[in-house]
Amino acid sequence: MLKVHAQTNFNLQNGTLVDLLIVDEVSSENENTVSIQVAHDVISNTGKVLIKGGTPVKFNIERKKRSGVGKPGTIDITILSTESADGQFIKLNGKHSKVGKSNKGKALGVGLGVGLGTFLVPMLAYMAKKGEAAVIPPNTIVSNIPVLGNYEVK
């Protein structure tokens, strides 16, 4: 019986962890342009640079503005891909989310505590009280975003 051992030449393997840098401030309250990049070189066991630090990252971002009744703003970033040192498309699989502070309790307290004899004014105050915006500060590091798939980087 002949035994054949398959040799894998994948030097960038599924699950390899990549740290990212969110360069710009992200707020739930505006649609500013945001850039995300690889935070530092991803290096193989042999010392080869597989993904260069500073390489742009593709992502989707969903923002929900804060609203009445104390609801906070939210930011959800889905990390999609980057590029290897030799120009290959590299899939990434990660998320980063931020939620502002909720003011539901404060809004409810204002709604119930102001003018017990009248109904309309407290209810309007309750409805108008917003939660806080979600904000991701500039130069935020997002650690441990896994590579999705196996790649041979030349």
Secondary structure, DSSP 8 states (H G I E B T S, - for coil): ----------SB-TT-EEEEEE-S-EETT------EEESS-EE-TTS-EEE-TT-B-EEEEEEE---STT---EEEEEEEEEE-TTS-EEEEEEEEEEE----HHHHHHHHHHS-TT-SHHHHHHHHH------EE-TTEEEEEEEB-S-B---
